[in-house]
Amino acid sequence: MNKIQEVTFKNHLLRLRAGASQATALTEVSKWISSNTTINGRNFSYKNHEYQPRILDSTARECVIRKCSQVGISELAIRKALAMCGMIKEFTVVYTLPTATLASVLVRTRVNPVIEESPYLKGMLTGTDSVEVKQFGAGSFLYMKGAASSNAPISIPTDFLVHDELDFSDPLVISQYQSRLTHSLYKMRLKLSTPTIPGKGIDSAFMQSKRHFNFTKCNHCNHYFIPDYYDHVKIPGYSGDLRDITKTRIHTINHTEAYVECPKCGKKPNLAPKYREWVCENKDENHVADGFQVSPFDCPNLITPSYLIEASTSYTNIGEFINFNLGLPHFSRESVLSPDEIQGVIVNNYHEGSAFTVMGVDLGKTCHITIARCSFDGAMQVVHIEEVPLAQLKIRYRELRAQYRVRAAVIDSLPYTDMVMALQAEDMNLWACVYTESSGVHLYTVHKADQAPESGTQEMRQLNVSKDRTFDALMDFIRSGDFSKVSCQLDSVFVSHCTDMRRVKDWSTKQQAMKFKWVKSEQGEDHFWYSTSYAYLAKFMIGTVSGAGGGTLPMIHSFKVKQVAEAN
């Protein structure tokens, strides 16, 4: 028996064992990868990435990896996806990235080379072989997909979902993929990402898992600890805060001699694999998922303390260093409103001197209403919020409009267009919000057309709104000191909804520029944030209808949000 025949026979046995039970398949993954895939012409090795086998061989149905960048996690995920296709007959993997373009690049640069260099995988590759779908054997498939709003999940049963860079993917699309596991015997999921803000995306998933950390046992005093950049990295002759080291002064500090210090004995511990151990901090909690925190200290031969210090000086936003280089969530003022910020604008007294009242309505099976009083000096106070069943919205809208003497209102145009048209027929000052993309600087444009019975045209009052710029402006306005909310029983819900979305950087292929976009969390509970943004837009619509005249009126409003120092 030659070498190729020997490898084929061994893999045949592995497939038989893996097909017998899911548990066998899962415990064989790291061994299968090292036996059947290569890197740089040699069998795949976990050298310098010794933390990986424990993650690969997790028997949990779901695995969550909160990670820093450049520690081999995407490579791990790719090889596990291919291993499952190679080990189990009639097994389907769907691997997602934030966009279809990124998925295509990953296939060409990472997936195809692994297959090409593996005689076994290459021999199994039959039938379909494209950047989107690869077939192995008679019935195993790997799908590479984007997780953007325009990429609907494929409508076929799936056994294993891999969501790479979860925090930068569309949460709605990610949640839709879940339904693809319904008829699978395996129902496996792997989520991995550099984190963004606390409590969202991968951080939320990690906190809802059995959380594993790669502890270090000090070879001097036997003390167990988790290496921490700000607590344990020391520089000879420097006693200041690592956050104070900048690109302009790093040359004055002996950062090349930086080291990790044991918090107990003060000596330099050995970070080699034999002194490392994965420990679960909440093993008694009943979570389905295994969670793993992967830090730069898990690859000490590749990522040194000196490198981390240098990297920290290359960011204008320290939050990005903490997210990408340390693999930890971090609250950033440019990314999200914090619960403390929203709680801070809630007051017990009404603002005096209000001049007019506006309303915002977020449609759904349960509708969310925000009513605010506005003064001509620019201040705005939310005086009432309410949740209303859709069936009762028309009556309740009429009551609230009369009670608060609402001058202008904005409502989202979807998904209940018939309700919007019915309300607009009663209220000449109600505008429908339609989200659009534009390269300009304006928050919205106003479109109005009078009713023309002879042509069958109904009256239209529509705002074409830039969602991301409007949310940016609302976030700034809330921080300006001109925004407040009267306390009520729904305060905790209001705080939760206003902090659900996060602001992330996104490359715009259309504009060929980096921009910020707002994305939902997987929970997607953001309704009062939307209704408040509609009320915010409504305050700019006072007088628009009465001065509109006849015919189509393309009006553009633009304004600069007043920037003032944060209160207190």
Buried (B, 14 or more C-beta within 10 A) or exposed (E): EEEEEEBBEBBEEBBEBBBEEBEBBBBBBBBBBBBBBBBEEEEBEBEBBBBBBBBBBBEBBBBBBBBBBBBBBBBBBBBBBBBBBBBBBEBBBBBBBBBBEBBBBBBEEBBBBBBEBBBBBEBBBEEEEEBBBBBBBEEBBBBBBBBBEEBEBBEEEBBBBBBBBBBBBBBEBBBBBBEBBEEBEBBBBBBBBBBBBBBBBBBBBBBBBBBBBBBBBBBEEEBEBBBBBEEBBBBEEBEEEBEEBEEEEEEEBEBEEBBBBBBBEEBBBBBEBEBBBBEBEEEEEEBEBBBBBBBBBBBBEEBBBBBBBBBBBEBEBEBBBBBBBBBBBBBBBEBBBBBEBBBBBBEEEEBEEBEBBBBBBBBBEEBBBBBBBBBEEBBBBBBBBBBBEEEEBBEBBEEBBEEBEBBBBBBBBEEBEEBBBBBBEEBEBBBBBBBEEBEEEBBBBBBBBBEEEEEEEEEBBBBBBBBBBBBBBBBBBBBBBBBBBBEBEBBEBBBBBBBBBBBBBBEEEEEEEEEBBBBBBBEEEBBBBBBBBBBBBBBBBBEBBEEBEEEEBEEEBEEEBEEEEEEE
